[in-house]
């Protein structure tokens, strides 16, 4: 998965540079939208970290291309402190996706483990809500201001 992902990113960034070698490109990490409900399912967190590490490594090889990590903030939402995360994990310790063997059990666990992440929409429990999009825009603005090669110079 990681090598294939890196190859696709390399192909994409090579194409972008061939079209405009001075264009700035800003790339966000991915995040775990179900972390708050399943904080003990470490395989998801692991794969997301691998994906983000490979993306960051690939991005770092290109000029004017910037990686913006929003994974921890978006995945954890309002659970920011070590104590809050320990409490969240303890509450979820009885439920892991790996121990569920049927679609009925998985559906039941999802219904039971219906904690909300204050940065993710409750409409689909995947996409950011207004607060979440604020995280994205703030990070993008900060990164753009720190790397202003994209600004038109007079």
DSSP file (Angstrom, degrees, kcal/mol; ACC not computed):
  #  RESIDUE AA STRUCTURE BP1 BP2  ACC     N-H-->O    O-->H-N    N-H-->O    O-->H-N    TCO  KAPPA ALPHA  PHI   PSI    X-CA   Y-CA   Z-CA
    1    1 A X     >        0   0    0      0, 0.0     4,-2.5     0, 0.0     5,-0.2   0.000 360.0 360.0 360.0 -47.0    0.0    0.0    0.0
    2    2 A X  H  >  +     0   0    0      2,-0.2     4,-2.7     1,-0.2     5,-0.2   0.907 360.0  47.1 -66.5 -43.0    2.7    2.5    1.0
    3    3 A X  H  > S+     0   0    0      2,-0.2     4,-2.5     1,-0.2    -1,-0.2   0.915 113.6  48.6 -65.7 -41.8    4.9    2.0   -2.1
    4    4 A X  H  > S+     0   0    0      2,-0.2     4,-2.3     1,-0.2    -2,-0.2   0.920 112.2  49.2 -62.6 -43.4    1.9    2.2   -4.4
    5    5 A X  H  X S+     0   0    0     -4,-2.5     4,-2.5     1,-0.2    -2,-0.2   0.927 111.3  49.2 -60.4 -46.4    0.7    5.4   -2.6
    6    6 A X  H  X S+     0   0    0     -4,-2.7     4,-2.7     1,-0.2    -2,-0.2   0.894 110.2  51.6 -61.7 -41.0    4.2    6.9   -2.9
    7    7 A X  H  X S+     0   0    0     -4,-2.5     4,-2.3     2,-0.2    -1,-0.2   0.902 110.7  47.7 -63.7 -41.1    4.4    6.1   -6.6
    8    8 A X  H  X S+     0   0    0     -4,-2.3     4,-2.4     2,-0.2    -2,-0.2   0.911 113.1  48.1 -67.0 -41.4    1.0    7.7   -7.2
    9    9 A X  H  X S+     0   0    0     -4,-2.5     4,-3.2     2,-0.2     5,-0.3   0.927 111.2  50.7 -63.0 -44.2    2.1   10.8   -5.3
   10   10 A X  H  X S+     0   0    0     -4,-2.7     4,-2.6     1,-0.2     5,-0.2   0.922 111.1  48.4 -59.5 -45.0    5.4   11.0   -7.1
   11   11 A X  H  X S+     0   0    0     -4,-2.3     4,-2.0     2,-0.2    -1,-0.2   0.919 113.5  47.9 -61.3 -44.0    3.6   10.8  -10.5
   12   12 A X  H  X S+     0   0    0     -4,-2.4     4,-2.5     2,-0.2    -2,-0.2   0.941 114.3  44.6 -63.0 -49.3    1.1   13.5   -9.4
   13   13 A X  H  X S+     0   0    0     -4,-3.2     4,-2.5     1,-0.2    -2,-0.2   0.861 111.4  53.6 -68.3 -34.9    3.8   15.9   -8.1
   14   14 A X  H  X S+     0   0    0     -4,-2.6     4,-2.0    -5,-0.3    -1,-0.2   0.918 110.6  47.7 -62.2 -42.2    6.0   15.3  -11.2
   15   15 A X  H  X S+     0   0    0     -4,-2.0     4,-1.7    -5,-0.2    -2,-0.2   0.929 111.3  50.0 -64.2 -45.4    3.1   16.2  -13.4
   16   16 A X  H  X S+     0   0    0     -4,-2.5     4,-2.5     1,-0.2    -2,-0.2   0.919 111.7  48.3 -59.5 -43.6    2.3   19.3  -11.4
   17   17 A X  H  < S+     0   0    0     -4,-2.5    -1,-0.2     1,-0.2    -2,-0.2   0.845 108.2  54.4 -67.8 -32.2    5.9   20.4  -11.6
   18   18 A X  H  < S+     0   0    0     -4,-2.0    -1,-0.2    -5,-0.2     3,-0.2   0.836 112.6  44.1 -69.1 -30.0    6.0   19.8  -15.3
   19   19 A X  H  < S-     0   0    0     -4,-1.7    -2,-0.2     1,-0.2     2,-0.2   0.866 140.6  -2.7 -79.7 -38.2    3.0   22.1  -15.7
   20   20 A X    ><  -     0   0    0     -4,-2.5     3,-1.4    -5,-0.2    -1,-0.2  -0.685  60.0-170.1-158.3  97.3    4.3   24.8  -13.3
   21   21 A X  T 3  S+     0   0    0      1,-0.3    -4,-0.1    -3,-0.2    -3,-0.1   0.600  89.4  48.4 -67.4 -12.8    7.6   24.3  -11.5
   22   22 A X  T 3  S+     0   0    0     -5,-0.1    -1,-0.3     2,-0.1     2,-0.1   0.413  81.4 118.9-107.7   0.9    7.1   27.3   -9.3
   23   23 A X    <   -     0   0    0     -3,-1.4     2,-0.4    -7,-0.2    -3,-0.1  -0.429  62.4-128.6 -68.1 138.4    3.5   26.5   -8.1
   24   24 A X        -     0   0    0     -2,-0.1     2,-0.4    41,-0.1    41,-0.2  -0.713  22.0-163.1 -86.1 138.7    3.1   26.0   -4.4
   25   25 A X  E     -a   65   0A   0     39,-2.8    41,-3.0    -2,-0.4     2,-0.5  -0.990   4.0-162.1-126.3 130.6    1.2   22.9   -3.4
   26   26 A X  E     -a   66   0A   0     -2,-0.4     2,-0.5    39,-0.2    41,-0.2  -0.960   9.3-169.4-117.2 122.1   -0.3   22.4    0.1
   27   27 A X  E     -a   67   0A   0     39,-3.4    41,-3.3    -2,-0.5     2,-0.2  -0.944   8.1-149.9-120.0 125.2   -1.1   18.8    1.1
   28   28 A X  E     -a   68   0A   0     -2,-0.5    41,-0.2    39,-0.2     2,-0.1  -0.623  18.5-121.5 -87.9 149.4   -3.1   17.8    4.2
   29   29 A X        -     0   0    0     39,-2.3     2,-0.2    -2,-0.2    -1,-0.1  -0.293  29.7-112.7 -71.7 170.0   -2.6   14.6    6.1
   30   30 A X        -     0   0    0     18,-0.2     2,-0.3    -2,-0.1    40,-0.1  -0.619  31.6-153.1 -97.3 168.6   -5.5   12.2    6.6
   31   31 A X        -     0   0    0     -2,-0.2     2,-0.9    43,-0.1    40,-0.1  -0.876  22.7-104.6-138.6 169.5   -7.1   11.5    9.9
   32   32 A X    >   -     0   0    0     39,-0.4     3,-1.3    -2,-0.3     4,-0.3  -0.833  27.5-172.8 -99.8 100.4   -9.0    8.8   11.7
   33   33 A X  T 3  S+     0   0    0     -2,-0.9     3,-0.2     1,-0.3    -1,-0.1   0.672  84.4  47.5 -70.3 -15.2  -12.7    9.8   11.8
   34   34 A X  T >> S+     0   0    0      1,-0.1     4,-2.3     2,-0.1     3,-0.5   0.303  77.1 105.7-107.3  10.3  -13.6    6.9   14.1
   35   35 A X  T <4 S+     0   0    0     -3,-1.3     6,-0.2     1,-0.2    -1,-0.1   0.903  76.9  55.6 -55.3 -44.4  -10.9    7.3   16.7
   36   36 A X  T 34 S+     0   0    0     39,-0.4     3,-0.4    -4,-0.3    -1,-0.2   0.847 114.7  39.7 -61.1 -34.2  -13.2    8.7   19.3
   37   37 A X  T <4 S+     0   0    0     -3,-0.5    -1,-0.2     1,-0.2    -2,-0.2   0.801 132.5  23.7 -83.2 -30.3  -15.5    5.7   19.0
   38   38 A X    ><  +     0   0    0     -4,-2.3     3,-1.5     1,-0.1    -1,-0.2  -0.481  66.7 154.1-134.6  63.1  -12.7    3.1   18.7
   39   39 A X  T 3  S+     0   0    0     -3,-0.4    50,-0.1     1,-0.3    -1,-0.1   0.692  74.2  58.1 -68.2 -16.8   -9.5    4.5   20.3
   40   40 A X  T 3  S+     0   0    0     55,-0.3     2,-1.7    52,-0.1    -1,-0.3   0.471  76.1  97.3 -92.9  -1.7   -8.2    1.0   21.0
   41   41 A X    X>  +     0   0    0     -3,-1.5     4,-1.0     1,-0.2     3,-0.7  -0.660  50.8 174.0 -86.1  86.6   -8.2   -0.1   17.4
   42   42 A X  H 3>  +     0   0    0     -2,-1.7     4,-2.8     1,-0.2    -1,-0.2   0.692  62.5  73.6 -73.6 -19.5   -4.6    0.6   16.9
   43   43 A X  H 3> S+     0   0    0      2,-0.2     4,-2.5     1,-0.2    -1,-0.2   0.898  98.1  48.3 -63.1 -38.7   -4.4   -0.9   13.4
   44   44 A X  H <> S+     0   0    0     -3,-0.7     4,-2.4     2,-0.2     5,-0.2   0.947 112.8  47.5 -65.4 -47.3   -6.3    2.0   11.9
   45   45 A X  H  X S+     0   0    0     -4,-1.0     4,-2.2     1,-0.2    -2,-0.2   0.895 112.0  52.0 -59.3 -40.8   -4.1    4.6   13.7
   46   46 A X  H  X S+     0   0    0     -4,-2.8     4,-2.5     2,-0.2    -2,-0.2   0.934 110.6  45.9 -62.4 -48.1   -1.1    2.7   12.5
   47   47 A X  H  X S+     0   0    0     -4,-2.5     4,-2.6     1,-0.2    -2,-0.2   0.874 112.1  51.4 -66.5 -36.5   -2.1    2.6    8.8
   48   48 A X  H  X S+     0   0    0     -4,-2.4     4,-2.7     2,-0.2   -18,-0.2   0.910 110.3  49.5 -65.7 -41.0   -3.0    6.3    8.9
   49   49 A X  H  X S+     0   0    0     -4,-2.2     4,-2.8    -5,-0.2    -2,-0.2   0.916 111.2  49.2 -63.3 -42.9    0.4    7.1   10.4
   50   50 A X  H  X S+     0   0    0     -4,-2.5     4,-2.5     2,-0.2     5,-0.2   0.938 112.1  48.6 -59.7 -47.1    2.1    5.1    7.7
   51   51 A X  H  X S+     0   0    0     -4,-2.6     4,-2.4     1,-0.2    -2,-0.2   0.933 114.6  44.9 -58.9 -48.4    0.1    6.8    5.0
   52   52 A X  H  X S+     0   0    0     -4,-2.7     4,-2.9     2,-0.2    -1,-0.2   0.887 111.8  52.2 -66.7 -39.7    0.9   10.3    6.5
   53   53 A X  H  X S+     0   0    0     -4,-2.8     4,-2.5     2,-0.2    -1,-0.2   0.926 112.1  46.0 -61.7 -44.3    4.6    9.4    7.0
   54   54 A X  H  X S+     0   0    0     -4,-2.5     4,-2.4    -5,-0.2    -2,-0.2   0.901 113.0  49.9 -66.1 -40.2    4.9    8.3    3.3
   55   55 A X  H  X S+     0   0    0     -4,-2.4     4,-3.0    -5,-0.2     5,-0.2   0.943 112.0  47.5 -62.5 -46.7    3.0   11.4    2.1
   56   56 A X  H  X S+     0   0    0     -4,-2.9     4,-2.1     1,-0.2    -2,-0.2   0.905 111.8  50.5 -62.2 -41.7    5.2   13.7    4.2
   57   57 A X  H  < S+     0   0    0     -4,-2.5     4,-0.4    -5,-0.2    -1,-0.2   0.921 114.2  44.1 -61.6 -44.7    8.4   12.0    2.9
   58   58 A X  H >< S+     0   0    0     -4,-2.4     3,-1.5     1,-0.2    -2,-0.2   0.933 112.7  51.2 -66.4 -46.4    7.3   12.3   -0.7
   59   59 A X  H >< S+     0   0    0     -4,-3.0     3,-1.9     1,-0.3    -1,-0.2   0.869 101.0  63.3 -58.4 -38.3    6.1   15.9   -0.3
   60   60 A X  T 3< S+     0   0    0     -4,-2.1    -1,-0.3     1,-0.3    -2,-0.2   0.651  92.4  65.6 -65.1 -14.1    9.5   16.8    1.2
   61   61 A X  T <  S+     0   0    0     -3,-1.5     2,-0.4    -4,-0.4    -1,-0.3   0.463  93.1  73.8 -86.0  -1.5   11.2   15.9   -2.1
   62   62 A X  S X  S-     0   0    0     -3,-1.9     3,-1.0     3,-0.2     2,-0.1  -0.922  81.2-120.3-119.9 138.7    9.5   18.7   -4.0
   63   63 A X  T 3  S+     0   0    0     -2,-0.4   -38,-0.1     1,-0.2     3,-0.1  -0.434  96.7  12.5 -69.7 146.8   10.2   22.5   -3.9
   64   64 A X  T 3  S+     0   0    0      1,-0.2   -39,-2.8    -2,-0.1     2,-0.5   0.756  97.7 122.3  58.7  28.2    7.2   24.7   -2.9
   65   65 A X  E <   -a   25   0A   0     -3,-1.0     2,-0.4   -41,-0.2   -39,-0.2  -0.988  42.1-168.7-123.9 127.1    5.3   21.6   -1.6
   66   66 A X  E     -a   26   0A   0    -41,-3.0   -39,-3.4    -2,-0.5     2,-0.4  -0.947  14.8-146.5-128.2 132.4    4.2   21.6    2.0
   67   67 A X  E     -a   27   0A   0     -2,-0.4     2,-0.6   -41,-0.2   -39,-0.2  -0.810  12.1-162.6 -96.1 132.5    2.7   18.9    4.2
   68   68 A X  E     -a   28   0A   0    -41,-3.3   -39,-2.3    -2,-0.4     2,-0.7  -0.950   8.3-149.8-120.9 112.3    0.2   20.0    6.8
   69   69 A X        +     0   0    0     -2,-0.6     4,-0.1   -41,-0.2   -41,-0.1  -0.719  35.3 149.8 -88.8 112.7   -0.4   17.5    9.6
   70   70 A X     >  +     0   0    0     -2,-0.7     4,-2.6   -40,-0.1     5,-0.3   0.224  42.3 106.9-117.8   8.4   -4.0   17.7   11.0
   71   71 A X  H  > S+     0   0    0      1,-0.2     4,-2.9     2,-0.2   -39,-0.4   0.943  79.7  41.2 -57.8 -57.5   -4.2   14.0   12.0
   72   72 A X  H  > S+     0   0    0      1,-0.2     4,-2.4     2,-0.2     5,-0.3   0.932 118.0  46.7 -61.0 -47.5   -3.9   14.2   15.8
   73   73 A X  H  > S+     0   0    0      1,-0.2     4,-1.8     2,-0.2    -1,-0.2   0.938 118.3  40.1 -61.4 -49.1   -6.2   17.3   16.1
   74   74 A X  H  < S+     0   0    0     -4,-2.6    45,-0.2     1,-0.2    -1,-0.2   0.879 117.0  49.1 -70.9 -37.6   -8.9   16.0   13.8
   75   75 A X  H  < S+     0   0    0     -4,-2.9   -39,-0.4    -5,-0.3    -2,-0.2   0.900 118.5  37.8 -68.3 -40.6   -8.8   12.4   15.1
   76   76 A X  H >< S+     0   0    0     -4,-2.4     3,-2.3    -5,-0.3    -2,-0.2   0.728  81.6 174.7 -87.4 -23.7   -8.9   13.3   18.8
   77   77 A X  T 3< S-     0   0    0     -4,-1.8    -1,-0.2    -5,-0.3    40,-0.1  -0.296  73.2  -3.5  56.4-127.2  -11.3   16.2   18.6
   78   78 A X  T 3  S+     0   0    0      1,-0.1     2,-1.5     2,-0.1    -1,-0.3   0.550 113.5  92.7 -76.8  -7.4  -12.2   17.4   22.1
   79   79 A X    <   +     0   0    0     -3,-2.3    -1,-0.1     1,-0.2    -2,-0.0  -0.667  48.1 142.9 -88.8  86.2  -10.1   14.7   23.8
   80   80 A X        +     0   0    0     -2,-1.5    -1,-0.2     4,-0.0     2,-0.1   0.799  41.5  69.3-100.5 -34.3   -6.9   16.7   24.0
   81   81 A X  S  > S-     0   0    0     -3,-0.3     4,-2.2     1,-0.1     5,-0.2  -0.455  82.1-117.0 -90.7 161.4   -5.2   15.8   27.3
   82   82 A X  H  > S+     0   0    0      1,-0.2     4,-2.5     2,-0.2     5,-0.2   0.887 117.3  52.5 -60.3 -39.4   -3.5   12.6   28.3
   83   83 A X  H  > S+     0   0    0      2,-0.2     4,-2.3     1,-0.2    -1,-0.2   0.912 109.0  48.7 -64.8 -42.7   -6.1   12.1   31.0
   84   84 A X  H  > S+     0   0    0      1,-0.2     4,-2.2     2,-0.2    -1,-0.2   0.895 112.6  48.3 -63.9 -39.7   -9.0   12.6   28.6
   85   85 A X  H  X S+     0   0    0     -4,-2.2     4,-2.7     2,-0.2    -2,-0.2   0.902 110.2  51.1 -69.2 -40.9   -7.5   10.1   26.2
   86   86 A X  H  X S+     0   0    0     -4,-2.5     4,-2.6     2,-0.2    -2,-0.2   0.926 111.8  48.1 -59.4 -44.4   -6.9    7.5   28.9
   87   87 A X  H  X S+     0   0    0     -4,-2.3     4,-2.4     2,-0.2    -2,-0.2   0.907 111.5  50.0 -63.3 -42.3  -10.6    7.9   30.0
   88   88 A X  H  X S+     0   0    0     -4,-2.2     4,-1.4     2,-0.2    -2,-0.2   0.925 112.9  46.3 -61.3 -46.0  -11.8    7.5   26.4
   89   89 A X  H  < S+     0   0    0     -4,-2.7     4,-0.5     1,-0.2    -2,-0.2   0.891 111.5  51.6 -65.3 -40.3   -9.7    4.4   25.9
   90   90 A X  H >< S+     0   0    0     -4,-2.6     3,-1.1     1,-0.2     4,-0.3   0.919 109.1  50.3 -63.4 -43.3  -10.8    2.9   29.2
   91   91 A X  H 3< S+     0   0    0     -4,-2.4     3,-0.3     1,-0.2    -1,-0.2   0.813 116.4  42.4 -64.0 -29.9  -14.5    3.5   28.3
   92   92 A X  T >< S+     0   0    0     -4,-1.4     3,-2.0     1,-0.2    -1,-0.2   0.401  82.5 104.3 -96.6   2.7  -13.9    1.8   24.9
   93   93 A X  T <  S+     0   0    0     -3,-1.1    -1,-0.2    -4,-0.5    -2,-0.1   0.750  75.5  57.4 -61.5 -24.7  -11.8   -1.1   26.2
   94   94 A X  T 3  S+     0   0    0     -3,-0.3     2,-0.5    -4,-0.3    -1,-0.3   0.653 102.1  63.4 -79.5 -13.8  -14.6   -3.6   25.9
   95   95 A X    <   +     0   0    0     -3,-2.0     2,-0.4    14,-0.0   -55,-0.3  -0.943  54.2 156.5-120.5 121.8  -15.2   -2.9   22.2
   96   96 A X    >>  -     0   0    0     -2,-0.5     3,-0.9     1,-0.1     4,-0.5  -0.997  41.9-133.4-135.9 144.5  -12.7   -3.6   19.4
   97   97 A X  G >4 S+     0   0    0     -2,-0.4     3,-1.0     1,-0.2    -1,-0.1   0.831 105.1  62.6 -63.2 -30.8  -13.4   -4.1   15.8
   98   98 A X  G 34 S+     0   0    0      1,-0.2    -1,-0.2    -3,-0.1    -3,-0.0   0.776 101.1  51.3 -68.9 -24.2  -11.1   -7.1   15.7
   99   99 A X  G <4 S+     0   0    0     -3,-0.9     2,-0.5     2,-0.0    -1,-0.2   0.562  90.5  92.8 -88.4  -7.0  -13.2   -9.0   18.3
  100  100 A X    <<  +     0   0    0     -3,-1.0     3,-0.0    -4,-0.5    -5,-0.0  -0.743  48.6 178.1 -90.3 130.2  -16.4   -8.5   16.3
  101  101 A X        +     0   0    0     -2,-0.5     2,-0.3     1,-0.0    -1,-0.1   0.557  56.3  48.9-112.3 -10.0  -17.1  -11.3   13.9
  102  102 A X  S  > S-     0   0    0      1,-0.1     4,-2.3     0, 0.0     5,-0.2  -0.918  76.4-120.5-131.2 158.5  -20.4  -10.4   12.2
  103  103 A X  H  > S+     0   0    0     -2,-0.3     4,-2.6     1,-0.2     5,-0.2   0.837 115.7  57.2 -63.9 -30.6  -21.9   -7.4   10.5
  104  104 A X  H  > S+     0   0    0      2,-0.2     4,-2.4     1,-0.2    -1,-0.2   0.915 107.8  46.6 -64.6 -42.9  -24.7   -7.4   13.1
  105  105 A X  H  > S+     0   0    0      2,-0.2     4,-2.4     1,-0.2    -2,-0.2   0.897 112.9  49.2 -66.1 -40.6  -22.1   -7.2   15.9
  106  106 A X  H  X S+     0   0    0     -4,-2.3     4,-2.5     2,-0.2    -2,-0.2   0.928 111.7  48.7 -64.7 -45.0  -20.2   -4.4   14.1
  107  107 A X  H  X S+     0   0    0     -4,-2.6     4,-2.1     1,-0.2    -2,-0.2   0.915 112.0  49.6 -60.6 -43.4  -23.5   -2.5   13.6
  108  108 A X  H  X S+     0   0    0     -4,-2.4     4,-2.4     1,-0.2    -1,-0.2   0.901 110.6  49.6 -62.0 -41.9  -24.4   -2.9   17.2
  109  109 A X  H  X S+     0   0    0     -4,-2.4     4,-3.2     1,-0.2    -2,-0.2   0.902 109.8  51.1 -65.4 -40.8  -21.0   -1.7   18.4
  110  110 A X  H  < S+     0   0    0     -4,-2.5    -1,-0.2     1,-0.2    -2,-0.2   0.890 112.1  47.0 -64.1 -38.1  -21.2    1.4   16.1
  111  111 A X  H  < S+     0   0    0     -4,-2.1     3,-0.4    -5,-0.2    -2,-0.2   0.893 116.8  43.4 -69.4 -39.3  -24.6    2.2   17.6
  112  112 A X  H  < S+     0   0    0     -4,-2.4     2,-1.6     1,-0.2    -2,-0.2   0.909 110.1  56.0 -71.4 -43.0  -23.5    1.7   21.2
  113  113 A X     <  +     0   0    0     -4,-3.2     2,-0.6    -5,-0.2    -1,-0.2  -0.452  68.8 145.4 -88.5  62.8  -20.2    3.5   20.7
  114  114 A X        +     0   0    0     -2,-1.6     2,-0.2    -3,-0.4    -1,-0.1  -0.352  14.6 148.0-102.5  53.3  -21.8    6.7   19.5
  115  115 A X        -     0   0    0     -2,-0.6     2,-0.3   -79,-0.0   -78,-0.1  -0.562  40.6-130.8 -78.9 150.9  -19.5    9.3   21.0
  116  116 A X        -     0   0    0     -2,-0.2     2,-0.6   -80,-0.1     5,-0.1  -0.800   3.4-142.7-106.7 150.3  -19.0   12.4   19.0
  117  117 A X    >   -     0   0    0     -2,-0.3     3,-2.1     3,-0.2   -40,-0.1  -0.948  18.3-139.4-103.9 122.2  -15.9   14.2   17.9
  118  118 A X  T 3  S+     0   0    0     -2,-0.6    13,-0.2     1,-0.3    14,-0.1   0.460 100.6  51.4 -69.6   3.0  -16.5   17.9   18.1
  119  119 A X  T 3  S+     0   0    0    -45,-0.2    10,-1.8    12,-0.1     2,-0.4   0.425  99.5  74.4-111.3  -3.5  -14.6   18.4   14.8
  120  120 A X  B <  S-B  128   0B   0     -3,-2.1     8,-0.3     8,-0.3    -3,-0.2  -0.910  87.0-105.8-118.6 139.7  -16.4   15.8   12.7
  121  121 A X     >  -     0   0    0      6,-3.2     4,-1.7    -2,-0.4     3,-0.3  -0.307  14.0-149.4 -60.9 135.6  -19.9   16.1   11.3
  122  122 A X  T  4 S+     0   0    0      1,-0.2    -1,-0.1     2,-0.2    -4,-0.0   0.578  91.2  75.4 -80.1  -9.6  -22.6   14.0   13.0
  123  123 A X  T  4 S-     0   0    0      1,-0.1    -1,-0.2     4,-0.1    -2,-0.0   0.885 124.6  -2.4 -68.6 -38.0  -24.3   13.7    9.6
  124  124 A X  T  4 S-     0   0    0     -3,-0.3    -2,-0.2     3,-0.2    -1,-0.1   0.412  84.6-131.8-132.4  -1.4  -21.8   11.1    8.3
  125  125 A X  S  < S+     0   0    0     -4,-1.7    -3,-0.1     1,-0.1     3,-0.1   0.821  93.1  70.1  50.9  35.0  -19.2   10.8   11.2
  126  126 A X  S    S+     0   0    0     -5,-0.3    -1,-0.1     1,-0.3     2,-0.1   0.496  78.6  64.3-139.9 -55.8  -16.5   11.2    8.6
  127  127 A X  S    S-     0   0    0      1,-0.1    -6,-3.2    -6,-0.1    -1,-0.3  -0.402  88.2 -95.4 -80.1 155.1  -16.2   14.7    7.1
  128  128 A X  B     -B  120   0B   0     -8,-0.3    -8,-0.3    -2,-0.1     2,-0.1  -0.277  32.5-142.2 -63.1 153.7  -15.3   17.8    9.2
  129  129 A X     >  -     0   0    0    -10,-1.8     4,-2.9    -8,-0.1     5,-0.3  -0.307  47.3 -74.0 -96.7-167.6  -18.0   20.0   10.6
  130  130 A X  H  > S+     0   0    0      1,-0.2     4,-1.5     2,-0.2     5,-0.1   0.914 137.0  47.7 -58.7 -43.3  -17.7   23.8   10.7
  131  131 A X  H  > S+     0   0    0    -13,-0.2     4,-1.5     2,-0.2    -1,-0.2   0.911 112.0  50.7 -62.5 -41.8  -15.2   23.6   13.6
  132  132 A X  H  > S+     0   0    0      1,-0.2     4,-1.8     2,-0.2     3,-0.2   0.909 108.0  51.1 -62.8 -43.5  -13.2   20.9   11.8
  133  133 A X  H  X S+     0   0    0     -4,-2.9     4,-2.8     1,-0.2    -1,-0.2   0.817 104.8  58.7 -65.4 -27.9  -13.0   23.0    8.6
  134  134 A X  H  X S+     0   0    0     -4,-1.5     4,-2.6    -5,-0.3    -1,-0.2   0.876 102.6  53.3 -65.4 -36.9  -11.7   25.8   10.8
  135  135 A X  H  X S+     0   0    0     -4,-1.5     4,-2.3    -3,-0.2    -2,-0.2   0.938 111.6  46.2 -60.0 -46.8   -8.9   23.6   11.8
  136  136 A X  H  X S+     0   0    0     -4,-1.8     4,-2.7     1,-0.2    -2,-0.2   0.945 114.6  45.4 -61.1 -50.2   -8.1   23.0    8.1
  137  137 A X  H  X S+     0   0    0     -4,-2.8     4,-2.7     1,-0.2    -1,-0.2   0.879 112.6  50.6 -67.2 -36.5   -8.3   26.6    7.1
  138  138 A X  H  X S+     0   0    0     -4,-2.6     4,-2.6     2,-0.2    -1,-0.2   0.937 113.0  46.2 -63.8 -45.9   -6.2   27.8   10.1
  139  139 A X  H  X S+     0   0    0     -4,-2.3     4,-2.3    -5,-0.2    -2,-0.2   0.913 114.1  48.4 -63.1 -43.2   -3.5   25.3    9.3
  140  140 A X  H  X S+     0   0    0     -4,-2.7     4,-2.9    -5,-0.2     5,-0.2   0.935 112.3  48.3 -62.9 -46.8   -3.6   26.2    5.6
  141  141 A X  H  X S+     0   0    0     -4,-2.7     4,-2.5     1,-0.2     5,-0.2   0.932 112.2  48.9 -60.2 -47.0   -3.4   29.9    6.4
  142  142 A X  H  X S+     0   0    0     -4,-2.6     4,-1.7     1,-0.2    -1,-0.2   0.909 114.2  45.8 -60.0 -42.7   -0.5   29.5    8.8
  143  143 A X  H  X S+     0   0    0     -4,-2.3     4,-1.6     2,-0.2    -2,-0.2   0.905 112.0  50.8 -68.7 -41.5    1.4   27.3    6.3
  144  144 A X  H  < S+     0   0    0     -4,-2.9     6,-0.2     1,-0.2    -2,-0.2   0.889 111.4  48.2 -63.5 -38.4    0.7   29.7    3.4
  145  145 A X  H  < S+     0   0    0     -4,-2.5     3,-0.4    -5,-0.2    -1,-0.2   0.837 111.6  50.0 -70.9 -32.0    1.9   32.7    5.5
  146  146 A X  H  < S+     0   0    0     -4,-1.7     2,-0.4     1,-0.3    -1,-0.2   0.757 120.7  35.9 -75.7 -24.4    5.1   30.8    6.5
  147  147 A X  S >< S+     0   0    0     -4,-1.6     3,-0.6    -5,-0.1    -1,-0.3  -0.740  71.4 169.0-129.8  81.2    5.9   29.8    2.9
  148  148 A X  G >   +     0   0    0     -3,-0.4     3,-1.6    -2,-0.4    -4,-0.1   0.090  38.4 115.2 -91.3  24.9    4.8   32.8    0.8
  149  149 A X  G 3  S+     0   0    0      1,-0.3    -1,-0.2    -5,-0.0     4,-0.1   0.748  72.2  65.3 -61.7 -21.9    6.3   31.8   -2.5
  150  150 A X  G <  S+     0   0    0     -3,-0.6    -1,-0.3    -6,-0.2    -2,-0.1   0.685  79.7 103.9 -74.4 -18.4    2.8   31.6   -3.8
  151  151 A X  S <  S-     0   0    0     -3,-1.6     2,-0.5    -7,-0.2    -3,-0.0  -0.382  81.1-114.7 -68.4 141.1    2.2   35.3   -3.4
  152  152 A X        -     0   0    0     -2,-0.1     2,-0.4     2,-0.0    -1,-0.1  -0.654  32.3-145.7 -74.9 121.3    2.3   37.4   -6.5
  153  153 A X              0   0    0     -2,-0.5    -1,-0.0    -4,-0.1    -4,-0.0  -0.733 360.0 360.0 -92.4 136.0    5.3   39.7   -6.2
  154  154 A X              0   0    0     -2,-0.4    -1,-0.1     0, 0.0    -2,-0.0   0.418 360.0 360.0-101.7 360.0    5.1   43.2   -7.6
